[in-house]
Amino acid sequence: MSSVEYQHGNEVLFIKKGSSGESTNNNNNAMTTESNDHKAQELAHHGDSKDEHVDSQHHHPKGPFTLTADELSEMHQNKDLKGLQKMGGMSGLMRDLKTDAKRGIAWKSNYQSYDERTNLYGLNVYPEPPAKGLFKIFFEALSDETHIILMIFAFISMVLGLAFPESEEERPIGWIDSFAIYIAVAIVCVVTTANDYSKEKKFKNLSRESKKVMVKVIRDGENFSVLTDDIRVGDIVEIEQGDGIPADGLCIESNHLKTDESVMTGEPDLIKKNTTELIFLLSGCTVAEGSGKMLVTGVGVGSEWGRTLQSLKEANEEQRETPLEAKLDKLAINIGKVGTAFAIGTVTILILAFWIKKLMYTSTWVEASSTFEETWQEKNVVDVVKYFIIALTIVVVAVPEGLPLAVTIALAYSVRKMMKDQNLVRHLAACETMGGANNICSDKTGTLTLNQMRVTQAYFGDRFFGEQLSSILLTLKSPLLQVIIDGIVANSKANLVKGDDNNKNKEYATQGSKTEAALLLLLVKHLNQTIDSYKDRRNELLSEERGSHLQLPFNSNLKRMSTIVTNSEGETRYRLFTKGASEIVLKLCSYHMASDGSLRKMDSEKEAEMMKCIEDMANQGLRTICLAYRDVNPEVEFSSRADEENYLENIDPVTLEQDLVCIGIVGIKDPLRPEVPAAIEQCKKSGITVRMITGDNILTAKYIARECGILSKDGIAIEGPTFRKMTPEQIDEILPKLQVMARSSPTDKFILVKHLRKKGNVVAVTGDGTNDAPALKEADVGLSMGLSGTQVAKEASDIIILDDNFSSIVKSVLWGRSIYENIRKFLVFQLTVNVVALILTIVSAVSSAFQHNSSYRPPLSPVQMLWINLIMDTFAALALATEPPIPELLDRKPHGRKDSLITMRMWTFIAAESIFQLTVMFTLFYGATSFRGLSFSLARNDAEMRTIIFNAFVFCQVFNQFNARKINFEYDIFRGVFKSFWFIGITIMIFILQIAIINFAYYDPILIGLGKNDGLTASNFTQTIPLNWYQWAITISIGFISIPYGFLVRFVSRMFLKLLSLKKNNRQITSDGYEETYSKASE
């Protein structure tokens, strides 16, 4: 029996295959439906009570089982072999746990037993750290220093306003100004809380998604792939190199199994596991070498890893600060310093204004001091406090706390969208870093190719077989045919499964290594084998009845794998089967097998003939694999009987894999992905160098590299062993043109990445093997393969490419550049607001110092500035940071590590828009009384003037958001605007809220009760009064002018670039951020 796993979204379906290899459809549907229904019931039963399982599983009644979770935990924790023996050894333990080494636990055949097992031993889940509550997030937002100081001064102002009002009529409402500030701060904090809570929820879901891992288990005698959460005590789990150990357990089968337990014990050496003494496997550790099977004895908090997590009582996982966030934090600090300086200057000018006025209107300093003391009244204290409130409001507006928020929003938005593009982001920094990548070191198999391998050519028994592979059966004699079959089936873990309705385009589905599956397909299609016959032969060769066997997994450094079986049919005790890189294995061969099955000496002529065959296949882009074997007789090789008995346990692969007999060579075709050449070409346009790093033959690698466009005419292709011997100076010399590295090891990949980064490059590297982990960590962005990657590789990576497709990597570059671009858009928008608000405030403060008998009132009140702060920090961040990417981003060169966030083009926009807005604001502030519709009494003129200024200022920002969508002098600022849901939604929302603030905040119930809504006095909350339709038209029109004005700025800037280009003989302009050529500038 066998099984195939199909993944559909978050649901995993398992389709059972009959013993004949045919699909048993009726049973499939029943089993799938039943198992999924049962899983739904189980989740409904256990989903809301995970913590209950965590706490109660150790003391649950035993039920049908004879061992408790505590007893198993104690045995494992103490590594108690004697205790295991008291249980009856491994067989007794399996009996107590109602499991079997070959059949595993009962599952669909006995759901009741499965549920009882779950109730007693618990789920393989760990208690998640508690999420921050809304109140905690709100308190953190409220704890911002500027908010606290602002509220303190607002409180002082409120006390003074009530104690020392300007008139008795004002006493009942003296608190409203300050209360309005409290309301504004509360609104800002609520919006911040909502954003932070949403961000935390999204990142928690992302973290949960990235931790989903599939493992292979045996249940009811069949193979299944299940999530680690679904593992139960008693499960038989298959583990191999690169896998994480999903639970505590005991080793019941070891094929040179070695584990890395440093994460738990701190011990750096690998631990070799066996089935006698070193049998304890620790959850949270990884399989470093070999493969094996384990019996699960502890899950969830009952495991070593679970207890470690529980004892640490992990705090909520915090996301690391990304490089872009670090840059923006630094920028925000610098801007904050400027804002603080403006605030200090403003409050200083305002406090000194009274003295300055007295000096201007009195004859001597002494007289001025005397007059000052006489006129210093309680109301002056209130004014000074208000000055400090104004200064603090300036600081609040000036400090762009929205910059980190914009990054957070951009990342949260992008990682969710990247999932649809087959990119699972594990570390947020990788999103933005990919945008700056200028080097991608890519694997070949499965990434550039389809990983749909088929044997298309072969060399067996001194004969070459091309298109007519079926003639192998007619040409070769039985002894050689049998060795070919045995060498393929014994030295393989892959399987074929007959195609079904889910694989209509495939005659056979494959499980395991695609290379091994291609060899099995050769047997089934051309050597008269069936799925059942090759499985039967494999079981026979590896059966316990036949004798001991050992599998040595593929070694990426040695480029080969081997299996040793007991040779019951021959004179020697064991037979070793080896397969691997053709030219490497061929060099280990001292003999070759002729077509009649006879062994012949491998002379130089035969070796040259075979090497010529390898080269011919490789020049056609085929992967070449050499099959070999060797008979081993320990009695001859060892003088000691003890050494002979422990032969398999202490075997040295390097020593053993010598004097082999070459069975033959096969050429495997792995077609190039059709979309890869276009993706490579796009990378070149994007300024990204793509390098192929592969373990294949150099001729094969060069063929594929040329086919997909990686290897150019003057490009360098090199082999790993040659690269390894080069000095650092020699490597640096070839680095600019190095495009292909063949027969490379993980160490070669690591060295290459290290040299590239040392040269200042931003490097992304792909990897799927355990040994790729160092290179993945060394790279700026590690990209692991979701389909073929090991768990170790995935844990070491920053992004998991779910479909193993190179085109998905290019999409991650696009998203990275989009994040960077969106942050720059937000910077243009926010810095414009900062510059205008600060200059407007400081200039108006200075001018008021020279106006006789007038106290200073800023053009924008503190509450209005807080509203503007909310617009530019939160709403604009949402609108601009969630802009979808455009393909043209890939036509630009990547930004460098040290490139400034703000380019000269951005400064051009900021300066130009600031000049426009300041011109408008000062015109309104100092000349509004000449406008039609404003010729009323002085009080009303002042109120309307300030309302118009506030309204015009807000709408300038609303329409400037459209300008900020394009920051490289592009004209198409409305392109794709309706695809940006957040942008349109927030723009409409600001319109509605602004109308409400102007037209409805005025109707203050307190003022109405006091008879103060006389049409002349502004609302004490927002300092505004309602405007008529004409005034609304004026203010909205002023804001709208930002758009045609922006077009004018673009036109003038492009003409300026054109003139510069002509002066420089149409050469590319690269200074100060101007990177476009004359032709681009004149578009």
Backbone hydrogen bonds, N-H to C=O, Kabsch-Sander energy under -0.5 kcal/mol:
donor,donor_aa,acceptor,acceptor_aa,energy
2,S,17,K,-0.9
4,V,15,I,-2.0
6,Y,13,L,-2.7
8,H,6,Y,-0.5
8,H,11,E,-3.1
11,E,8,H,-2.4
13,L,6,Y,-2.8
13,L,11,E,-0.5
15,I,4,V,-2.4
15,I,13,L,-0.5
16,K,14,F,-0.6
17,K,2,S,-2.3
18,G,22,E,-2.5
21,G,18,G,-1.9
24,T,16,K,-0.8
25,N,23,S,-1.3
28,N,24,T,-2.6
29,N,25,N,-2.6
30,A,26,N,-2.2
31,M,27,N,-3.3
32,T,28,N,-3.4
33,T,29,N,-2.7
34,E,30,A,-2.8
35,S,31,M,-3.1
36,N,32,T,-2.5
37,D,33,T,-2.8
38,H,34,E,-2.6
39,K,35,S,-2.4
40,A,36,N,-2.4
41,Q,37,D,-2.5
42,E,38,H,-2.9
43,L,39,K,-2.7
44,A,40,A,-2.4
45,H,41,Q,-2.2
46,H,42,E,-3.2
47,G,43,L,-3.6
49,S,46,H,-1.8
50,K,47,G,-0.6
53,H,49,S,-2.0
54,V,50,K,-2.5
55,D,51,D,-2.1
56,S,52,E,-2.5
57,Q,53,H,-1.8
59,H,56,S,-1.0
60,H,57,Q,-0.6
65,F,62,K,-1.7
66,T,96,D,-0.8
69,A,57,Q,-0.5
70,D,58,H,-0.6
72,L,68,T,-1.8
73,S,69,A,-2.6
74,E,70,D,-2.6
75,M,71,E,-2.1
76,H,72,L,-2.3
77,Q,73,S,-2.9
78,N,74,E,-2.2
79,K,76,H,-0.6
80,D,75,M,-2.6
81,L,79,K,-1.3
84,L,80,D,-1.5
85,Q,81,L,-2.2
86,K,82,K,-2.2
87,M,83,G,-1.2
88,G,85,Q,-1.7
89,G,84,L,-2.1
92,G,88,G,-1.6
93,L,89,G,-2.4
94,M,90,M,-2.5
95,R,91,S,-1.9
96,D,92,G,-2.4
97,L,93,L,-2.1
98,K,95,R,-1.0
99,T,94,M,-2.4
104,G,100,D,-2.6
105,I,218,I,-0.7
106,A,98,K,-0.5
110,N,107,W,-1.2
114,Y,110,N,-1.7
115,D,111,Y,-2.7
116,E,112,Q,-2.4
117,R,113,S,-2.2
118,T,114,Y,-2.0
119,N,115,D,-2.7
120,L,116,E,-2.0
121,Y,117,R,-2.7
122,G,118,T,-2.0
124,N,229,D,-1.1
125,V,123,L,-1.5
137,I,133,G,-2.2
138,F,134,L,-2.7
139,F,135,F,-2.6
140,E,136,K,-2.1
141,A,137,I,-2.1
142,L,138,F,-2.6
143,S,139,F,-1.6
144,D,141,A,-1.2
148,I,144,D,-2.3
149,I,145,E,-2.6
150,L,146,T,-2.3
151,M,147,H,-2.3
152,I,148,I,-2.2
153,F,149,I,-2.5
154,A,150,L,-2.1
155,F,151,M,-2.1
156,I,152,I,-2.3
157,S,153,F,-2.8
158,M,154,A,-2.2
159,V,155,F,-2.4
160,L,156,I,-2.6
161,G,157,S,-2.7
162,L,158,M,-1.9
163,A,159,V,-2.4
164,F,160,L,-3.5
170,E,167,S,-1.2
171,R,167,S,-0.6
171,R,168,E,-0.9
173,I,170,E,-0.8
174,G,171,R,-1.5
176,I,173,I,-1.2
179,F,175,W,-2.4
180,A,176,I,-2.5
181,I,177,D,-1.2
182,Y,178,S,-1.9
183,I,179,F,-2.4
184,A,180,A,-2.4
185,V,181,I,-2.7
186,A,182,Y,-2.5
187,I,183,I,-2.3
188,V,184,A,-2.3
189,C,185,V,-2.5
190,V,186,A,-2.5
191,V,187,I,-2.5
192,T,188,V,-2.3
193,T,189,C,-2.7
194,A,190,V,-2.5
195,N,191,V,-2.2
196,D,192,T,-2.8
197,Y,193,T,-2.8
198,S,194,A,-2.1
199,K,195,N,-2.6
200,E,196,D,-2.7
201,K,197,Y,-2.2
202,K,198,S,-2.3
203,F,199,K,-2.6
204,K,200,E,-2.1
205,N,201,K,-2.1
206,L,202,K,-2.3
207,S,203,F,-2.5
208,R,204,K,-2.4
209,E,205,N,-2.4
210,S,206,L,-2.3
211,K,207,S,-1.0
212,K,209,E,-1.3
215,V,226,V,-3.0
216,K,238,E,-0.7
217,V,215,V,-0.5
217,V,224,F,-2.9
218,I,236,I,-2.1
219,R,217,V,-0.5
219,R,222,E,-2.3
220,D,105,I,-1.9
221,G,103,R,-2.8
222,E,219,R,-2.3
224,F,217,V,-2.7
226,V,215,V,-2.5
226,V,224,F,-0.5
228,T,213,V,-2.0
230,D,227,L,-1.8
231,I,228,T,-1.5
234,G,296,V,-2.4
235,D,232,R,-2.2
236,I,218,I,-0.7
237,V,235,D,-0.7
237,V,294,M,-2.5
238,E,216,K,-2.3
239,I,292,G,-2.7
241,Q,290,G,-1.3
242,G,287,V,-3.0
243,D,240,E,-2.5
245,I,285,C,-3.1
248,D,298,G,-2.0
249,G,281,L,-2.0
250,L,295,L,-2.1
251,C,279,I,-2.6
252,I,293,K,-2.4
253,E,293,K,-1.3
255,N,291,S,-3.2
256,H,254,S,-0.6
258,K,289,E,-2.4
259,T,271,I,-2.5
260,D,286,T,-2.7
261,E,259,T,-0.7
264,M,261,E,-1.2
265,T,261,E,-3.2
266,G,261,E,-0.5
266,G,262,S,-1.5
271,I,259,T,-2.8
272,K,270,L,-0.6
273,K,257,L,-3.1
274,N,278,L,-1.7
279,I,277,E,-2.0
281,L,249,G,-3.1
284,G,245,I,-2.0
285,C,282,L,-1.4
286,T,260,D,-1.4
287,V,243,D,-2.8
288,A,258,K,-2.0
288,A,286,T,-0.7
289,E,258,K,-1.8
291,S,255,N,-1.3
292,G,239,I,-2.6
293,K,253,E,-1.8
294,M,237,V,-2.4
295,L,250,L,-2.8
296,V,235,D,-2.5
296,V,294,M,-0.6
297,T,248,D,-2.3
298,G,248,D,-1.5
302,G,299,V,-2.1
303,S,300,G,-1.8
306,G,300,G,-0.6
307,R,303,S,-2.4
308,T,304,E,-2.1
309,L,305,W,-2.5
310,Q,306,G,-2.2
311,S,307,R,-2.5
312,L,308,T,-2.0
313,K,309,L,-1.4
314,E,309,L,-0.9
326,A,322,T,-2.3
327,K,323,P,-2.3
328,L,324,L,-2.6
329,D,325,E,-2.8
330,K,326,A,-2.0
331,L,327,K,-2.3
332,A,328,L,-3.3
333,I,329,D,-2.2
334,N,330,K,-2.1
335,I,331,L,-2.7
336,G,332,A,-2.8
337,K,333,I,-2.1
338,V,334,N,-1.8
339,G,335,I,-2.8
340,T,336,G,-2.7
341,A,337,K,-2.4
342,F,338,V,-2.4
343,A,339,G,-2.5
344,I,340,T,-3.0
345,G,341,A,-2.6
346,T,342,F,-2.6
347,V,343,A,-2.6
348,T,344,I,-2.2
349,I,345,G,-2.4
350,L,346,T,-2.5
351,I,347,V,-2.3
352,L,348,T,-2.2
353,A,349,I,-1.1
354,F,350,L,-0.7
356,I,352,L,-2.8
357,K,353,A,-2.7
358,K,354,F,-2.1
359,L,355,W,-2.4
360,M,356,I,-2.1
361,Y,357,K,-1.8
362,T,358,K,-1.1
368,A,364,T,-1.9
369,S,365,W,-2.6
370,S,366,V,-2.5
371,T,367,E,-2.7
372,F,368,A,-2.6
373,E,369,S,-2.4
374,E,370,S,-2.0
375,T,371,T,-2.1
376,W,372,F,-1.1
377,Q,375,T,-0.9
380,N,377,Q,-1.1
381,V,377,Q,-0.9
381,V,378,E,-0.9
382,V,378,E,-1.6
383,D,379,K,-2.2
384,V,380,N,-2.4
385,V,381,V,-2.3
386,K,382,V,-2.3
387,Y,383,D,-2.2
388,F,384,V,-2.0
389,I,385,V,-2.0
390,I,386,K,-2.5
391,A,387,Y,-2.4
392,L,388,F,-2.7
393,T,389,I,-2.4
394,I,390,I,-2.2
395,V,391,A,-1.8
396,V,392,L,-2.5
397,V,393,T,-2.5
398,A,394,I,-3.0
399,V,395,V,-2.9
401,E,399,V,-2.3
403,L,400,P,-2.1
405,L,401,E,-1.0
406,A,402,G,-2.6
407,V,403,L,-1.8
408,T,404,P,-2.5
409,I,405,L,-2.8
410,A,406,A,-2.8
411,L,407,V,-2.9
412,A,408,T,-2.8
413,Y,409,I,-2.6
414,S,410,A,-2.5
415,V,411,L,-3.0
416,R,412,A,-1.0
417,K,413,Y,-1.7
418,M,414,S,-3.0
419,M,415,V,-1.0
420,K,416,R,-0.6
420,K,417,K,-0.8
421,D,417,K,-0.7
421,D,418,M,-0.5
422,Q,419,M,-1.5
423,N,418,M,-2.5
424,L,422,Q,-0.5
424,L,800,I,-2.8
425,V,423,N,-0.8
426,R,798,D,-3.3
427,H,798,D,-1.7
430,A,427,H,-1.6
431,C,428,L,-1.5
432,E,428,L,-0.8
433,T,429,A,-2.1
434,M,430,A,-2.2
435,G,431,C,-0.7
435,G,432,E,-0.7
436,G,432,E,-0.5
436,G,433,T,-1.4
437,A,434,M,-1.0
438,N,762,V,-2.1
439,N,762,V,-1.5
440,I,689,T,-2.6
441,C,764,A,-2.8
442,S,440,I,-0.8
442,S,691,R,-3.0
447,T,444,K,-0.9
448,L,444,K,-2.4
449,T,444,K,-1.6
450,L,671,P,-3.0
453,M,451,N,-0.7
454,R,669,K,-1.6
456,T,454,R,-0.6
456,T,667,G,-2.4
457,Q,667,G,-1.5
458,A,465,F,-2.4
459,Y,665,I,-3.2
460,F,463,R,-1.8
461,G,663,I,-0.7
463,R,460,F,-1.8
465,F,458,A,-3.6
466,G,464,F,-0.5
469,L,467,E,-1.3
471,S,468,Q,-1.3
472,I,469,L,-1.9
473,L,470,S,-0.9
474,L,470,S,-0.5
475,T,471,S,-1.7
476,L,472,I,-2.5
477,K,595,S,-2.6
481,L,477,K,-2.3
482,Q,478,S,-2.8
483,V,479,P,-1.8
484,I,480,L,-2.4
485,I,481,L,-2.5
486,D,482,Q,-3.0
487,G,483,V,-2.8
488,I,484,I,-1.6
489,V,485,I,-2.7
490,A,486,D,-2.3
491,N,487,G,-0.6
492,S,489,V,-0.6
492,S,490,A,-0.7
495,N,511,Q,-2.3
497,V,509,A,-2.9
498,K,21,G,-0.5
499,G,507,E,-2.7
503,N,500,D,-1.8
504,K,501,D,-0.6
506,K,503,N,-1.8
509,A,497,V,-3.7
511,Q,495,N,-2.6
517,A,513,S,-2.2
518,A,514,K,-1.8
519,L,515,T,-1.6
520,L,516,E,-2.2
521,L,517,A,-2.3
522,L,518,A,-1.5
523,L,519,L,-1.4
524,V,520,L,-2.2
525,K,521,L,-2.7
526,H,522,L,-2.1
527,L,522,L,-0.7
527,L,523,L,-1.4
529,Q,523,L,-1.8
534,Y,530,T,-2.4
535,K,531,I,-1.7
536,D,532,D,-2.5
537,R,533,S,-2.1
538,R,534,Y,-2.3
539,N,535,K,-2.9
540,E,536,D,-2.1
541,L,537,R,-2.5
542,L,538,R,-2.4
543,S,540,E,-0.8
547,G,543,S,-1.2
550,L,564,I,-2.5
552,L,562,S,-3.5
555,N,560,R,-2.2
556,S,554,F,-0.6
559,K,555,N,-2.6
560,R,555,N,-0.9
561,M,579,K,-2.3
562,S,552,L,-2.0
563,T,577,F,-2.3
564,I,550,L,-3.6
565,V,563,T,-0.5
565,V,575,R,-2.5
567,N,573,R,-3.3
568,S,566,T,-1.3
570,G,567,N,-0.9
574,Y,632,V,-2.4
575,R,565,V,-2.6
576,L,630,R,-3.7
577,F,563,T,-3.0
578,T,628,A,-2.9
579,K,561,M,-2.1
580,G,626,C,-1.3
581,A,559,K,-2.4
582,S,624,T,-1.4
585,V,581,A,-2.8
586,L,582,S,-2.6
587,K,583,E,-1.1
588,L,584,I,-0.5
588,L,585,V,-1.3
589,C,586,L,-1.5
590,S,660,L,-2.2
591,Y,660,L,-1.9
592,H,600,R,-2.5
593,M,662,C,-2.1
594,A,592,H,-0.5
594,A,598,S,-3.0
595,S,461,G,-0.5
597,G,594,A,-1.9
600,R,592,H,-2.7
602,M,590,S,-2.7
603,D,601,K,-1.2
607,E,603,D,-2.5
608,A,604,S,-2.3
609,E,605,E,-2.1
610,M,606,K,-2.4
611,M,607,E,-2.4
612,K,608,A,-2.2
613,C,609,E,-1.7
614,I,610,M,-2.4
615,E,611,M,-2.5
616,D,612,K,-2.3
617,M,613,C,-2.2
618,A,614,I,-2.7
619,N,615,E,-2.6
620,Q,617,M,-1.3
621,G,618,A,-2.2
622,L,617,M,-2.0
623,R,668,I,-3.0
625,I,666,V,-2.3
626,C,580,G,-2.3
627,L,664,G,-2.8
628,A,578,T,-2.8
629,Y,661,V,-2.0
630,R,576,L,-2.1
632,V,574,Y,-2.8
636,V,633,N,-1.1
637,E,633,N,-1.6
638,F,634,P,-2.3
644,E,640,S,-1.7
645,E,641,R,-2.3
646,N,642,A,-1.7
647,Y,644,E,-1.3
650,N,646,N,-2.2
651,I,648,L,-0.6
656,L,652,D,-2.3
657,E,653,P,-2.6
658,Q,656,L,-2.4
660,L,588,L,-2.4
661,V,629,Y,-3.2
662,C,591,Y,-2.9
662,C,660,L,-0.6
663,I,627,L,-2.9
664,G,627,L,-1.5
665,I,459,Y,-2.3
666,V,625,I,-2.5
667,G,457,Q,-3.2
668,I,623,R,-3.3
668,I,666,V,-0.5
669,K,454,R,-3.1
669,K,667,G,-0.5
670,D,668,I,-0.5
673,R,448,L,-2.4
676,V,673,R,-1.5
679,A,675,E,-1.7
680,I,676,V,-2.8
681,E,677,P,-2.3
682,Q,678,A,-2.1
683,C,679,A,-1.9
684,K,680,I,-1.9
685,K,681,E,-2.0
686,S,682,Q,-1.7
687,G,684,K,-1.4
688,I,683,C,-3.0
689,T,438,N,-2.6
690,V,688,I,-0.6
691,R,440,I,-2.9
691,R,689,T,-0.5
692,M,739,Q,-2.7
693,I,442,S,-3.2
693,I,691,R,-0.6
694,T,692,M,-0.5
694,T,741,M,-2.8
701,A,697,N,-2.6
702,K,698,I,-2.4
703,Y,699,L,-2.1
704,I,700,T,-2.4
705,A,701,A,-2.6
706,R,702,K,-2.4
707,E,703,Y,-2.2
708,C,704,I,-2.1
709,G,705,A,-0.8
710,I,705,A,-2.3
711,L,705,A,-1.1
712,S,710,I,-0.6
715,G,712,S,-1.1
716,I,737,K,-3.3
718,I,740,V,-2.4
720,G,742,A,-2.9
723,F,719,E,-2.5
724,R,720,G,-2.7
725,K,721,P,-0.9
725,K,722,T,-0.6
726,M,722,T,-0.5
726,M,723,F,-1.2
731,I,727,T,-2.4
732,D,728,P,-2.4
733,E,729,E,-1.5
734,I,730,Q,-1.7
735,L,731,I,-1.6
737,K,734,I,-1.1
738,L,734,I,-1.1
738,L,735,L,-0.7
739,Q,716,I,-2.8
739,Q,737,K,-0.6
740,V,716,I,-1.8
741,M,692,M,-2.7
742,A,718,I,-2.5
743,R,696,D,-1.8
744,S,694,T,-2.2
749,K,745,S,-1.8
750,F,746,P,-2.2
751,I,747,T,-2.5
752,L,748,D,-2.5
753,V,749,K,-2.4
754,K,750,F,-2.4
755,H,751,I,-2.2
756,L,752,L,-2.4
757,R,753,V,-2.4
758,K,754,K,-1.9
759,K,755,H,-1.2
760,G,757,R,-2.0
761,N,756,L,-1.9
763,V,761,N,-0.7
764,A,439,N,-2.7
765,V,781,V,-2.1
766,T,441,C,-2.5
767,G,783,L,-1.8
772,D,769,G,-1.2
773,A,770,T,-1.6
776,L,772,D,-2.4
777,K,773,A,-2.3
778,E,774,P,-2.1
779,A,775,A,-2.0
780,D,763,V,-1.2
781,V,763,V,-1.9
783,L,765,V,-3.2
783,L,781,V,-0.5
784,S,782,G,-0.6
784,S,799,I,-2.1
785,M,767,G,-1.1
786,G,801,I,-3.2
789,G,785,M,-1.3
790,T,768,D,-2.6
792,V,242,G,-2.2
794,K,790,T,-2.2
795,E,791,Q,-2.4
796,A,792,V,-1.6
797,S,793,A,-0.8
797,S,794,K,-0.7
798,D,782,G,-2.7
799,I,782,G,-2.3
800,I,424,L,-3.0
801,I,784,S,-3.2
801,I,799,I,-0.6
802,L,422,Q,-1.9
802,L,800,I,-1.0
803,D,422,Q,-0.5
804,D,801,I,-1.2
806,F,447,T,-2.1
808,S,805,N,-0.9
809,I,805,N,-0.9
809,I,806,F,-0.6
810,V,806,F,-1.7
811,K,807,S,-1.7
812,S,808,S,-1.5
813,V,809,I,-1.5
814,L,810,V,-2.0
815,W,811,K,-2.3
816,G,812,S,-2.1
817,R,813,V,-2.5
818,S,814,L,-2.1
819,I,815,W,-2.2
820,Y,816,G,-1.8
821,E,817,R,-2.7
822,N,818,S,-2.8
823,I,819,I,-2.0
824,R,820,Y,-1.8
825,K,821,E,-2.2
826,F,822,N,-2.2
827,L,823,I,-2.1
828,V,824,R,-2.3
829,F,825,K,-2.1
830,Q,826,F,-3.1
831,L,827,L,-2.7
832,T,828,V,-1.3
833,V,829,F,-1.7
834,N,830,Q,-2.6
835,V,831,L,-2.7
836,V,832,T,-2.3
837,A,833,V,-2.7
838,L,834,N,-2.6
839,I,835,V,-2.3
840,L,836,V,-2.5
841,T,837,A,-1.9
842,I,838,L,-2.6
843,V,839,I,-2.5
844,S,840,L,-1.9
845,A,841,T,-1.9
846,V,842,I,-2.3
847,S,843,V,-2.6
848,S,844,S,-1.7
849,A,845,A,-0.9
849,A,846,V,-0.8
850,F,847,S,-1.3
851,Q,848,S,-1.5
852,H,850,F,-0.6
854,S,851,Q,-1.0
865,M,861,S,-2.6
866,L,862,P,-2.0
867,W,863,V,-2.0
868,I,864,Q,-2.3
869,N,865,M,-2.5
870,L,866,L,-1.9
871,I,867,W,-2.0
872,M,868,I,-2.7
873,D,869,N,-2.4
874,T,870,L,-1.7
875,F,870,L,-1.8
876,A,871,I,-2.7
878,L,874,T,-2.3
879,A,875,F,-2.4
880,L,876,A,-3.1
881,A,877,A,-2.0
882,T,878,L,-0.6
883,E,880,L,-1.1
889,L,886,I,-2.0
890,L,887,P,-2.0
891,D,888,E,-1.9
892,R,889,L,-1.1
899,D,896,G,-0.8
903,T,901,L,-0.7
904,M,1072,D,-1.2
907,W,903,T,-2.2
908,T,904,M,-2.2
909,F,905,R,-2.1
910,I,906,M,-2.7
911,A,907,W,-3.0
912,A,908,T,-2.6
913,E,909,F,-2.7
914,S,910,I,-2.2
915,I,911,A,-2.2
916,F,912,A,-1.9
917,Q,913,E,-2.7
918,L,914,S,-2.7
919,T,915,I,-2.2
920,V,916,F,-2.1
921,M,917,Q,-2.8
922,F,918,L,-2.8
923,T,919,T,-1.9
924,L,920,V,-2.3
925,F,921,M,-2.6
926,Y,922,F,-2.6
927,G,923,T,-1.8
928,A,924,L,-1.0
930,S,927,G,-1.3
931,F,928,A,-2.1
934,L,931,F,-1.5
936,F,934,L,-1.8
941,N,937,S,-2.9
942,D,938,L,-2.5
943,A,939,A,-2.2
944,E,940,R,-2.8
945,M,941,N,-2.7
946,R,942,D,-2.2
947,T,943,A,-2.1
948,I,944,E,-2.8
949,I,945,M,-2.4
950,F,946,R,-2.4
951,N,947,T,-2.9
952,A,948,I,-3.1
953,F,949,I,-2.5
954,V,950,F,-2.2
955,F,951,N,-2.3
956,C,952,A,-2.0
957,Q,953,F,-1.6
958,V,954,V,-2.1
959,F,955,F,-2.2
960,N,956,C,-1.7
961,Q,957,Q,-1.2
962,F,959,F,-0.8
963,N,959,F,-1.0
964,A,960,N,-2.4
965,R,961,Q,-0.6
965,R,962,F,-0.9
966,K,963,N,-1.5
973,I,971,Y,-2.3
975,R,972,D,-1.2
977,V,974,F,-1.9
979,K,976,G,-1.2
980,S,976,G,-0.6
980,S,977,V,-0.9
981,F,979,K,-1.2
984,I,980,S,-2.1
985,G,981,F,-2.6
986,I,982,W,-2.7
987,T,983,F,-2.1
988,I,984,I,-2.3
989,M,985,G,-2.1
990,I,986,I,-2.6
991,F,987,T,-1.9
992,I,988,I,-2.3
993,L,989,M,-2.8
994,Q,990,I,-2.6
995,I,991,F,-2.1
996,A,992,I,-2.2
997,I,993,L,-2.6
998,I,994,Q,-2.3
999,N,995,I,-2.9
1000,F,996,A,-2.1
1001,A,996,A,-1.5
1003,Y,1000,F,-0.9
1004,D,1002,Y,-2.7
1008,I,1004,D,-2.6
1009,G,1005,P,-2.2
1010,L,1006,I,-1.5
1011,G,1008,I,-1.1
1012,K,1007,L,-3.6
1013,N,1007,L,-0.5
1014,D,1012,K,-2.1
1019,S,1024,T,-2.7
1023,Q,1019,S,-2.4
1032,W,1028,N,-2.2
1033,A,1029,W,-2.3
1034,I,1030,Y,-2.2
1035,T,1031,Q,-2.4
1036,I,1032,W,-2.6
1037,S,1033,A,-2.2
1038,I,1034,I,-2.5
1039,G,1035,T,-1.9
1040,F,1036,I,-2.6
1041,I,1037,S,-2.0
1042,S,1039,G,-1.5
1043,I,1040,F,-2.1
1045,Y,1041,I,-2.4
1046,G,1042,S,-2.0
1047,F,1043,I,-1.9
1048,L,1044,P,-2.1
1049,V,1045,Y,-2.3
1050,R,1046,G,-2.2
1051,F,1047,F,-2.6
1052,V,1048,L,-2.7
1053,S,1049,V,-2.4
1054,R,1050,R,-2.5
1055,M,1051,F,-2.3
1056,F,1052,V,-2.3
1057,L,1053,S,-2.3
1058,K,1054,R,-2.4
1059,L,1055,M,-2.4
1060,L,1056,F,-2.3
1061,S,1057,L,-2.7
1062,L,1058,K,-2.3
1063,K,1059,L,-2.2
1064,K,1060,L,-1.6
1065,N,1062,L,-1.5
1066,N,1061,S,-3.5
1067,R,1061,S,-0.5
1067,R,1064,K,-1.2
1069,I,1076,E,-0.7
1070,T,1068,Q,-0.6
1073,G,1070,T,-0.7
1074,Y,1071,S,-2.1
1075,E,1073,G,-1.0
1081,A,1077,T,-2.9
1082,S,1078,Y,-1.9
1083,E,1080,K,-1.3
